[in-house]
Amino acid sequence: MEIFQRKLTDLIAAREDNKISPEEIAEHYQHRIELLNPRYKAFIIYAHDMPESIRRNENNKVKEKDCRNLLRGIPLGVKDNIATRDFPTSCASRVKPKKSQRFNAFVVQTILNQQGIIAGKTNLDEFGMVPPDSDDVLLQTLNPWNPEHIPGGSSGGSAAAVAAGLVPAALGSDTGGSIRHPAAHCGVVGYKPTYGLVSRCGLNAFAPSLDQIGPITNSVRDAALLMNIISEVDENDPRLVRGERSDFICDIEGDIADFTFGIAKNYLAGNIDPDIRKTVLAAQKEIEKLGGNIREIQLPEVDLSKITYYIIAHAEVYGCLLGMEKELNGICFQDDGINNRLTEANSGMLGSETKRRILLGGLVMDRIKYYYQALRIRTLISEEFNSRFEDCDFILTPTTPYPPRKILERDDPISEYTSPDFTTAANLTGRPAISLPAGLTGGNLPIGIQLIGDYFKDDLLLQAAYRLEQIFSFPYLIEN
């Protein structure tokens, strides 16, 4: 088995058993990125001296008893809206900050503290805005399962990098499914933690009340391992929940018998791909074989959640970019007319979807009553989910209603706002959620299923996901 075919936890075990050296790991992934990134375009920018990074880490080591080296020699990708000192952070946009000061986001620093290597910055939709890959400004990432298809967004670069074996794991950010959506399309695991469990310091947030950083990996166990690393308490994040963290990997092999899984039948009754519906129903049967209980439930209608999400997200992205006005070139706000916001310098710098969302956010904030109404509905949706978790431990849904479409089959903007969406509810409510690869379509494209858990019971959610993963035995992509 080649190095890139090993999962993250297996790489660590092989390194600890002296079957492979940190230098060999770094050199192997360095070669794969240089060989395959021109094909898949997962990285916007990447390191050219990863083995040298190991030697620098060795020279800068603190005393051995204080040194943590769980990730020694292992490169990870970082979505290009998460700050890094060694790489610029462009958010996949041509709009450049006036200040070039660089620093490491808290989650990046936790990886470096474990002697991990930042392989580079992965591609995303401009500023992390969906629809997936509809208006990539810098480059179009391709799906490793079939380069004619999209990898999903907005963390498409991170998902494609893991699926193609360019890195064993990567970090993404999830505003309304931006980790889980591309994970489902690329046949990997995507995990969105409970809101407030992972520091967002250093994240260029799309919508601060919705965004959460999380891992994209080739297995649930790998996701749990990274959660143990990146969920350290950050005293500088005011929204972070303090207190002791669970050991997410310790009891991951525990039994899920007697757990209750809610099946949202109204999520399966709509306009979704038949192969995806069949896969979710098959997962339901496997849960029953494991001794889990199935309860049919009704969740808040998808359309209601999606409209609420878009109103809040658009208002927040407008506020975020307005707050960055003095730091950015090329974005005009209150002092200029609306035509200037869309023409001249802006037209050549911002993608059409980004401009559309800025304008929609401005429209929402100009009619503030819609924003307040959306906040009230968000509370009602959260209360509805709370009542469901009185009788259920987890909720099972599809991750996406459709498999990855072809790149040339561009959706019109209206269809993006009106198509079903099963991921936004977890962001609106702040609950943890995970996407697992569970099967393939007739066209040999990955299908993902989603498990949603209860607040701060991320360890139990990962445990349930791990058990399901063992049953699916999904054929993670192996690139020759």
Secondary structure, 3 states (H helix, E strand, C coil): CCHHHCCHHHHHHHHHCCCCCHHHHHHHHHHHHHHHHHHHCCEEEECCCHHHHHHHHHHCCCCHHHCCCCCCCCEEEEECCECCCCCCCCCCCCCCECCCCCCCCHHHHHHHHCCCEEEEEECCCHHHCCCCCCCCCCCCCCECCECCECCCCCCHHHHHHHHCCCCCEEEEEECCCCCHHHHHHHCCEEEECCCCCCCCCCECCCCCCCCEEEEEECCHHHHHHHHHHHCCCCCCCCCCCCCCCCCCCCCCCCCCCCCEEEEEHHHHCCCCCHHHHHHHHHHHHHHHHCCCEEEEECCCCHHHHHHHHHHHHHHHHHHHHHHCHHHECCCCCCCCCHHHHHCCHHHHHCCHHHHHHHHHHHHHHHCHHHHHHHHHHHHHHHHHHHHHCCCCCEEEEECCCCCCCECCCCCCHHHHHHCCCCCHHHHHHCCCEEEEEEEECCCCCEEEEEEECCCCCHHHHHHHHHHHHHHHCCCCCCCC
